[in-house]
């Protein structure tokens, strides 16, 4: 055999391996009673085999978003599937026979065609299978999506299926279980507990327990005369987050100053300048008293005697 032929077969095989893996992982949901959707491999001579496989994978992934259906992929190319039923074209009856082989209720057929303008169109149609009478099967819906590039295949597949099948099932909202936050103080006492600026309540002897929605919170514990305690905590759904908090007393201040009030300078005090004036006056008076002249002062008369008892006999004190 020519080595070029062997190389081409190997490339084709490796290109289809991802699709084979998707087929092997397909879920058989007969037990669940959900209808089955068969996604045939995308056809088209305008694109390579590798691109066809990629488009088929995107179409299958988009189909699996519909949880009310079970989406499966064909195990071989459409030409091989048609050969088993001696079909000459992918008509409704032929596609219904292929769908019956896979026990599918619907068949998704797609083909990429290049227009004269060079634009790639991805044509799709859905066939509703009548397992008892394939000839009675019908085309439910068809659509055509412009394929700007292979990278846009995901969006094109999604839009095409929305047109043919309908909107994707809305996911059921799951009930979110709240988490619990427990704050206890060392030694007990009462303190205010905040979570993201929201007051949760006051602690008691047994602490404080509150339920919070899952998320990240900045928890603060505030008590008068003590330093504020804060910590960022992650509250998880259904879990309990507990913290033992020890508050440290604040340093004592000698004199309390009202917040925002600045100390007045001495020069602006009302008593400062009168006190200065009074001090200057006192100093001036002292200097004047010390330095003034004694010339105008008169001398008095002083008498002396030996015995104070005989002072009356002294002629100085006798009246003339």
C-alpha positions as CSV (number, residue, x, y, z in Angstrom):
1,X,0.0,0.0,0.0
2,X,1.2,3.5,-0.8
3,X,2.6,5.2,2.3
4,X,0.8,8.4,1.4
5,X,-2.5,6.5,1.5
6,X,-1.5,5.0,4.9
7,X,-0.6,8.5,6.2
8,X,-3.9,9.9,5.1
9,X,-5.8,7.0,6.8
10,X,-3.8,7.6,10.0
11,X,-4.6,11.3,10.0
12,X,-8.3,10.6,9.5
13,X,-8.2,8.1,12.3
14,X,-6.5,10.5,14.7
15,X,-9.0,13.2,13.7
16,X,-11.9,11.0,14.7
17,X,-10.5,9.8,18.0
18,X,-12.0,12.7,20.0
19,X,-15.4,12.1,18.5
20,X,-15.1,8.4,19.3
21,X,-14.4,9.3,22.9
22,X,-17.5,11.4,23.0
23,X,-19.6,8.5,21.7
24,X,-18.1,6.1,24.3
25,X,-19.1,8.5,27.0
26,X,-22.6,9.0,25.8
27,X,-25.2,8.2,28.4
28,X,-27.9,5.7,27.7
29,X,-30.9,7.2,29.5
30,X,-33.6,4.7,28.7
31,X,-34.1,4.0,32.4
32,X,-34.8,7.7,33.0
33,X,-37.3,7.9,30.1
34,X,-35.7,10.9,28.5
35,X,-35.9,11.2,24.6
36,X,-32.7,10.5,22.7
37,X,-31.2,12.9,20.2
38,X,-28.8,11.6,17.6
39,X,-26.2,14.1,16.4
40,X,-24.8,13.0,13.0
41,X,-21.3,14.0,11.9
42,X,-21.2,17.3,10.1
43,X,-20.9,16.9,6.4
44,X,-19.3,19.2,3.8
45,X,-16.5,19.1,1.2
46,X,-15.7,22.8,1.8
47,X,-13.9,22.0,5.0
48,X,-11.3,19.5,6.2
49,X,-12.0,16.4,8.1
50,X,-10.4,17.9,11.2
51,X,-12.8,20.9,11.0
52,X,-15.8,18.6,10.5
53,X,-14.9,16.7,13.6
54,X,-14.5,20.0,15.5
55,X,-17.9,21.2,14.3
56,X,-19.5,17.9,15.3
57,X,-18.1,18.1,18.8
58,X,-19.4,21.7,19.3
59,X,-22.8,20.6,18.0
60,X,-22.9,17.6,20.4
61,X,-21.8,19.7,23.4
62,X,-24.5,22.3,22.6
63,X,-27.1,19.5,22.4
64,X,-26.0,18.1,25.8
65,X,-27.0,21.4,27.4
66,X,-30.6,20.2,27.0
67,X,-31.1,18.2,30.2
68,X,-34.5,16.9,29.1
69,X,-32.8,15.0,26.2
70,X,-30.0,12.4,26.0
71,X,-27.7,13.5,23.2
72,X,-25.5,10.9,21.5
73,X,-23.2,10.9,18.5
74,X,-23.1,8.6,15.5
75,X,-20.2,6.1,15.5
76,X,-19.3,6.6,11.8
77,X,-19.6,9.1,8.9
78,X,-22.9,9.7,7.4
79,X,-21.9,8.0,4.1
80,X,-21.2,4.8,5.9
81,X,-24.4,5.1,7.9
82,X,-26.3,5.6,4.7
83,X,-24.6,2.7,3.0
84,X,-26.0,0.3,5.6
85,X,-29.5,1.3,4.6
86,X,-28.7,1.6,0.8
87,X,-29.6,5.3,0.9
88,X,-28.5,7.5,-2.0
89,X,-29.2,10.9,-0.3
90,X,-29.7,12.1,3.3
91,X,-33.5,12.3,3.0
92,X,-36.0,12.3,5.9
93,X,-36.7,8.6,5.6
94,X,-33.0,7.7,5.4
95,X,-32.2,9.8,8.5
96,X,-35.2,8.3,10.3
97,X,-33.8,4.8,9.7
98,X,-30.4,5.8,11.0
99,X,-32.1,7.3,14.1
100,X,-34.1,4.1,14.7
101,X,-30.8,2.2,14.6
102,X,-29.5,4.3,17.6
103,X,-33.0,4.2,19.2
104,X,-33.2,8.0,18.9
105,X,-36.3,10.1,18.8
106,X,-34.7,13.0,17.0
107,X,-31.9,13.2,14.5
108,X,-29.7,16.3,13.9
109,X,-28.3,16.6,10.5
110,X,-25.8,19.4,9.6
111,X,-23.7,20.3,6.5
112,X,-21.3,23.2,5.8
113,X,-21.5,24.7,2.3
114,X,-19.4,27.5,0.8
115,X,-21.3,30.1,-1.2
116,X,-20.1,31.9,-4.3
117,X,-19.1,34.9,-2.2
118,X,-16.8,32.6,-0.2
119,X,-19.0,32.5,3.0
120,X,-19.4,29.3,4.9
121,X,-23.0,28.4,5.8
122,X,-23.8,25.8,8.4
123,X,-27.1,24.2,7.5
124,X,-28.9,22.2,10.2
125,X,-32.2,20.3,10.4
126,X,-34.0,18.1,13.0
127,X,-35.9,15.1,12.0
128,X,-38.5,13.6,14.3
129,X,-38.3,9.8,14.0
130,X,-41.3,7.5,13.8
131,X,-39.8,4.2,14.9
132,X,-42.8,2.1,13.6
133,X,-42.9,3.8,10.2
134,X,-39.7,5.7,9.2
135,X,-41.4,7.0,6.0
136,X,-43.8,8.9,8.3
137,X,-41.0,10.8,9.9
138,X,-40.9,14.5,9.3
139,X,-38.6,17.5,9.5
140,X,-39.4,19.4,12.7
141,X,-37.3,22.5,12.0
142,X,-34.3,23.7,9.9
143,X,-31.9,26.6,10.1
144,X,-28.8,28.1,8.6
145,X,-26.0,29.8,10.5
146,X,-23.1,31.8,9.0
147,X,-19.8,30.3,10.1
148,X,-17.4,33.2,10.2
149,X,-14.6,31.0,11.5
150,X,-14.1,27.6,13.1
151,X,-13.6,29.5,16.4
152,X,-17.1,30.7,16.2
153,X,-18.5,27.2,15.9
154,X,-19.7,27.1,19.5
155,X,-21.9,30.1,19.1
156,X,-23.3,28.9,15.8
157,X,-24.1,25.5,17.2
158,X,-25.9,27.0,20.1
159,X,-28.0,29.4,18.0
160,X,-28.9,26.6,15.5
161,X,-30.2,24.3,18.2
162,X,-32.1,27.0,19.9
163,X,-34.0,27.6,16.6
164,X,-34.6,23.9,16.0
165,X,-35.2,22.5,19.5
166,X,-35.9,25.6,21.6
167,X,-34.3,27.4,24.5
168,X,-32.0,25.4,26.9
169,X,-33.6,24.2,30.1
170,X,-33.3,26.8,32.8
171,X,-31.2,25.4,35.7
172,X,-33.1,24.9,38.9
173,X,-32.1,27.3,41.5
174,X,-30.3,25.5,44.3
175,X,-31.2,26.6,47.8
176,X,-28.1,28.2,49.4
177,X,-27.6,27.1,53.0
178,X,-26.3,29.9,55.2
179,X,-23.3,29.6,57.4
180,X,-23.1,30.3,61.1
181,X,-20.7,32.8,62.8
182,X,-20.0,32.4,66.6
183,X,-18.1,35.2,68.5
184,X,-17.1,34.6,72.1
185,X,-15.2,37.0,74.4
186,X,-12.4,35.8,76.7
187,X,-13.7,36.4,80.2
188,X,-17.2,37.2,78.9
189,X,-18.6,40.7,78.8
190,X,-20.7,42.7,76.4
191,X,-19.4,44.0,73.1
192,X,-20.9,45.0,69.7
193,X,-20.2,42.7,66.7
194,X,-20.2,44.1,63.1
195,X,-20.0,42.3,59.8
196,X,-19.1,44.5,56.8
197,X,-20.4,47.6,58.7
198,X,-23.7,45.9,59.6
199,X,-24.4,45.4,63.3
200,X,-25.0,41.8,64.1
201,X,-25.8,42.2,67.8
202,X,-24.3,42.1,71.3
203,X,-22.3,39.3,72.8
204,X,-23.5,37.7,76.0
205,X,-21.9,35.3,78.5
206,X,-22.3,32.5,75.9
207,X,-21.2,34.7,73.0
208,X,-23.0,35.7,69.9
209,X,-24.3,33.4,67.1
210,X,-25.6,34.6,63.8
211,X,-26.4,33.0,60.4
212,X,-24.9,34.7,57.4
213,X,-25.0,34.1,53.7
214,X,-21.8,32.4,52.3
215,X,-19.1,34.9,51.5
216,X,-16.3,37.0,52.9
217,X,-16.9,39.4,55.8
218,X,-14.8,41.8,57.8
219,X,-15.9,41.1,61.4
220,X,-15.3,43.8,64.0
221,X,-15.8,43.6,67.8
222,X,-16.1,46.9,69.6
223,X,-16.2,47.6,73.3
224,X,-15.8,50.9,75.2
225,X,-12.4,51.2,76.9
226,X,-10.9,48.4,74.8
227,X,-9.0,48.3,71.5
228,X,-11.1,47.3,68.5
229,X,-10.7,43.7,67.2
230,X,-11.2,42.9,63.5
231,X,-10.6,40.0,61.2
232,X,-11.7,38.9,57.7
233,X,-13.6,35.6,57.8
234,X,-14.9,33.3,55.1
235,X,-18.4,32.1,55.8
236,X,-19.1,28.8,54.0
237,X,-22.5,27.3,53.3
238,X,-23.7,25.0,56.1
239,X,-20.4,25.5,58.1
240,X,-19.8,27.0,61.5
241,X,-17.1,29.6,61.9
242,X,-16.1,30.3,65.5
243,X,-13.7,32.8,66.9
244,X,-12.5,33.4,70.5
245,X,-11.8,37.1,70.9
246,X,-9.6,38.7,73.5
247,X,-10.0,42.5,73.8
248,X,-7.0,44.5,75.0
249,X,-7.7,47.6,77.2
250,X,-6.7,51.0,75.8
251,X,-4.0,53.2,77.5
252,X,-5.4,55.7,80.1
253,X,-5.2,59.3,79.1
254,X,-4.5,62.0,81.8
255,X,-6.9,64.5,80.4
256,X,-9.5,63.9,77.9
257,X,-9.6,66.2,75.0
258,X,-12.7,66.6,72.9
259,X,-12.3,65.1,69.4
260,X,-11.5,67.7,66.9
261,X,-10.7,70.4,69.5
262,X,-7.1,71.8,69.3
263,X,-5.3,73.2,72.3
264,X,-5.2,77.1,72.4
265,X,-1.8,78.8,72.4
266,X,-0.9,80.8,75.6
267,X,-0.7,84.1,73.8
268,X,-4.4,83.8,72.8
269,X,-5.6,83.3,76.4
270,X,-7.6,86.2,77.8
271,X,-5.6,86.4,81.0
272,X,-2.1,86.5,79.4
273,X,-1.7,90.2,78.5
274,X,-3.4,91.6,81.7
275,X,-1.0,89.4,83.7
276,X,2.0,90.8,81.7
277,X,0.8,94.4,82.3
278,X,0.4,93.8,86.0
279,X,3.9,92.2,86.2
280,X,5.5,95.2,84.5
281,X,3.8,97.6,86.9
282,X,5.0,95.7,89.9
283,X,8.6,95.5,88.6
284,X,8.5,99.3,87.8
285,X,7.3,100.1,91.3
286,X,10.1,98.1,92.9
287,X,12.7,99.7,90.8
288,X,11.4,103.2,91.6
289,X,11.4,102.5,95.3
290,X,15.0,101.2,95.3
291,X,16.5,104.0,93.2
292,X,14.7,107.1,94.4
293,X,16.7,109.9,96.3
294,X,16.7,110.3,100.2
295,X,17.7,114.0,100.3
296,X,14.3,115.3,101.2
297,X,14.0,113.1,104.3
298,X,14.2,114.8,107.8
299,X,16.0,113.3,110.8
300,X,14.2,112.6,114.1
301,X,15.4,113.2,117.8
302,X,16.4,110.1,119.8
303,X,17.0,110.2,123.5
304,X,19.1,107.6,125.4
305,X,19.2,107.0,129.1
306,X,20.9,104.5,131.3
307,X,17.9,103.3,133.2
308,X,14.5,103.4,131.7
309,X,13.0,103.8,135.1
310,X,14.8,107.2,135.6
311,X,13.9,108.5,132.2
312,X,11.5,111.1,133.7
313,X,14.3,112.7,135.6
314,X,16.2,113.4,132.5
315,X,16.1,117.2,131.8
316,X,15.4,116.5,128.2
317,X,12.0,115.1,128.9
318,X,11.2,117.8,131.7
319,X,8.8,120.4,130.4
320,X,10.2,124.0,130.5
